[in-house]
Amino acid sequence: MASIFTKIIRGEVPSYKVAEDDRFVAFLDIRPIKKGHTLVVPREEIDYIFDLSEETLQAYLPFARKVARAIEQVVPCKRIGLAVVGFEVPHAHLHLIPLDSLGDIDFRRPPVPMTPDEMQTLADQIASAFQKLQ
């Protein structure tokens, strides 16, 4: 059975995409712990990040860096944190989280409330910033 991320990649489930290329897709987390919290996933459905091919791993971080730079241009923060947890969805993914302090990357925090319109506006702004980085 396809993961929720594979369904998002295929367009079967709606999402707030901010970037994509032939190998990766980035979209806003629908339960963000900080405004701008974004997930970066490979198109290839592999559960564990360290089971990805060497080639995919080598391309993963440069793509995520461009997404992080785009987020920084839109969401005021001191830096973008990177987390790999891997238990929530059986599809490798990186969390990019705008940070102002270490406590901002606590996954026990309640989600930041955002309306669908706010999510879409934010996604559009990050996508526009990402395009300018290309």
TACOR-V798516 format. One record per pair of residues at least 24 apart in sequence whose C-alpha atoms are under 6 Angstrom apart, sorted by the first residue. I is the first residue (numbers start at 1). J is the second residue. Records with the same first field share a line. If there is no record, write none. Layout:
I = J + J
//
This chain:
16 = 123
18 = 123 + 126 + 127
19 = 127
31 = 111
32 = 111 + 112
33 = 111 + 112
37 = 96 + 97
38 = 95 + 96
39 = 94 + 95
40 = 93 + 94
41 = 93
45 = 91
46 = 91 + 92
47 = 90 + 91 + 92
48 = 92
49 = 92
70 = 126 + 129 + 130
71 = 126
//
